[in-house]
Amino acid sequence: MKTTFLILALLLIAGTTAVFSQVQTTEKFSVKGNCGLCKTRIQNVALSVDGVKKAIWNKETQILEVTFEPAKTNADKIQFVIAGLGHDTEKHKAAPEDYNKLPACCKYRD
């Protein structure tokens, strides 16, 4: 009886750990860009961040929707990486040298 109870308790703990390690959250934030090249670049760099499972950027609204594992990353880190490729986000402005590397069609600043 004690052995059965111990096995069940261990299975419950293992199952709970597996469920919580799969927790994902979705956030939306603004990312500046102009065209299809921007869309591809923004989505690919977001997906390159460890823990990001989905990234969809809307050209018309300039909103990126990302789904990620909060145990591995957060929206601030994702925005920082995107800004490093030249695209301003809500929390991080791209450095001039990163912005200037964008193709002409992707430049959104006046």
N, C-alpha and C positions, 0 to 999 in steps of 0.2 A: 504494500500500500504506500509506504513512504517513497519507494523507488518510483512508482507511478506518478505520485504527486510531484516529485522532484523533476522528473522528465517533462511533465506538463508545464511546470513553472519555467523551466529552461526554454521550452518551445515558445511560450508566451513572450518571454523576454527577447528571444531572437526575432520573432515575428514583429514585435513592436519596434525594435531597432531598425529592421529592414524597411518598415513603413515610414518612419521618420527620416531615414536617410534619403528617401525619394521625394521629400517635400519640395514643391516648386512654387514660385510666386511669379506673377506677371505685373509688370509696370510699364507705363507709357511716359515718354518725355520727348521734348522737342530736340530735333537735330537738323541743322541747316544744310541745305543742299539744293540742287537744281534739276538733275536729270537722271536718266537710267544708269549712267556710270556711277553717280553718287549713290543711288539705291544699292547697286551691287557692292560697292566699297563699304558702305555703312553696315549693311547686313552681314557681309563676310567678316569684317573686323569684330562686330559684336559676337558673332558665332565663334570666333577664335578665342574668346575669353573662356577660361575653364569654368564650367558650370552652366553656361548659357545653352539652352536647349532650342530656343526659337527666337528669331529676330525678323520682324517685318516692318519696313519703313514705307510710309505713304508720302509720295512726292507732293501731292496737293496740300495735305495738312502739315507736312514736315514733322510728323510724329512717328517715333519708333516704338513699337511694342515688343518687349523682350520678356521671355519666360526663362527663368534661371533658378538654380538651386542656391538658396540663401546661405547654406553652409559653406559654399565654395566661392561666392562672389556677391556683389551688390550693385545697385544701379549707379552709384558714384564711381566705382571702378570701371564699369562698362563705359560710362560717359568719358572718363579720363582717357581710355584707350582710343575711343572714337575721335576725341579732340586731337590726339597725337597724330592722326592722319589728315588733319586739316578741317574738320567739320565742328563748328561750334555746337555745344549742347546747352541745356539749361544751367548746368553747374560748372562747365569748363569751356573757356574760350580757347580756340586753337591758337598756338603761337604763330606769329607772322611767317616764320620760315616754313612751318608745316602747311599753312594755308597757301603760301606761294607755290608749293609743289603740286597743287591741284591742277588738272587740265583746265584750260580756259573756260570750257562749257560748265565747269563745276564751281566756278567762282561766284559767290553769292553776296559778297560785301560790296558796298558802293565804291 
